[in-house]
Amino acid sequence: MTVLCQIFKSSRREEMYLYVEKSRGVQDVPGDLLGRFGELIPVMVLPLTPERTLARADVIQVLAAIEKQGFYLQMPPTAAEMLARENGRV
């Protein structure tokens, strides 16, 4: 399965991203989430397949969420995750 995915970043929260199927756009994203997300800033469009590697998300979970609910929300890393990344443990 290949999904052409549009990724947006939030104008309100650093490192928060929204993944949607490009052809459907944000029509399946709840209005309250869009309101909290702020301005949708386009980052990239890329084909997602189960074999693809993403930097901070499991592509299988992303694809499953897009298929089930129409979007995947990637939250900012926690303080512990950021510390681990800085120390080279991630």
C-alpha positions as CSV (number, residue, x, y, z in Angstrom):
1,M,0.0,0.0,0.0
2,T,1.3,3.4,-0.9
3,V,-0.2,6.7,0.4
4,L,0.8,10.0,-1.1
5,C,1.0,12.0,2.2
6,Q,1.0,15.7,2.8
7,I,2.7,16.8,6.0
8,F,2.0,20.1,7.8
9,K,3.7,21.6,10.8
10,S,1.8,23.6,13.5
11,S,2.2,27.3,13.8
12,R,1.5,27.0,17.5
13,R,3.6,24.1,18.7
14,E,7.1,23.4,17.7
15,E,7.7,19.9,16.4
16,M,4.0,19.0,16.1
17,Y,3.1,17.6,12.7
18,L,-0.1,16.5,10.9
19,Y,0.0,13.8,8.3
20,V,-2.9,13.4,5.8
21,E,-3.6,11.7,2.5
22,K,-2.9,14.4,0.0
23,S,-6.0,13.8,-2.1
24,R,-8.3,14.1,0.9
25,G,-6.5,17.0,2.6
26,V,-7.7,17.9,6.1
27,Q,-11.4,17.1,5.5
28,D,-11.2,14.3,8.0
29,V,-9.4,16.2,10.7
30,P,-11.7,17.3,13.6
31,G,-12.3,21.1,13.7
32,D,-11.2,21.4,17.3
33,L,-7.9,19.8,16.5
34,L,-7.4,22.1,13.6
35,G,-8.2,25.1,15.8
36,R,-5.5,24.0,18.4
37,F,-3.0,23.2,15.6
38,G,-3.0,26.7,14.3
39,E,-2.0,27.6,10.8
40,L,-1.2,24.6,8.7
41,I,2.3,25.2,7.3
42,P,3.1,22.7,4.5
43,V,6.3,20.9,5.0
44,M,6.5,18.2,2.3
45,V,4.6,15.6,0.2
46,L,6.0,12.1,0.1
47,P,4.9,8.6,-0.7
48,L,4.5,6.4,2.4
49,T,4.9,2.7,2.1
50,P,5.3,0.1,4.9
51,E,9.0,-0.1,4.0
52,R,9.7,3.6,4.4
53,T,11.6,4.9,7.4
54,L,10.5,8.1,9.1
55,A,12.6,10.1,11.6
56,R,10.3,10.2,14.6
57,A,7.2,8.1,13.7
58,D,6.5,4.5,12.9
59,V,5.4,4.4,9.3
60,I,3.0,1.4,10.0
61,Q,1.2,3.4,12.7
62,V,1.1,6.5,10.5
63,L,-0.5,4.5,7.6
64,A,-2.9,2.8,10.0
65,A,-4.1,6.1,11.5
66,I,-4.5,7.7,8.1
67,E,-6.6,4.7,6.9
68,K,-8.7,4.6,10.0
69,Q,-9.2,8.2,10.9
70,G,-7.9,10.2,8.0
71,F,-4.9,11.7,9.7
72,Y,-1.9,11.1,12.0
73,L,-0.8,13.6,14.6
74,Q,2.8,13.6,15.6
75,M,3.2,15.3,18.9
76,P,6.4,17.1,20.0
77,P,9.0,15.0,21.8
78,T,8.9,14.8,25.6
79,A,11.7,16.3,27.7
80,A,13.1,12.8,28.3
81,E,13.1,12.0,24.5
82,M,14.8,15.3,23.8
83,L,17.5,14.6,26.4
84,A,18.0,11.1,25.0
85,R,18.3,12.6,21.5
86,E,20.9,15.1,22.7
87,N,22.9,12.3,24.4
88,G,22.8,10.2,21.2
89,R,20.7,7.5,22.6
90,V,17.9,7.8,20.0
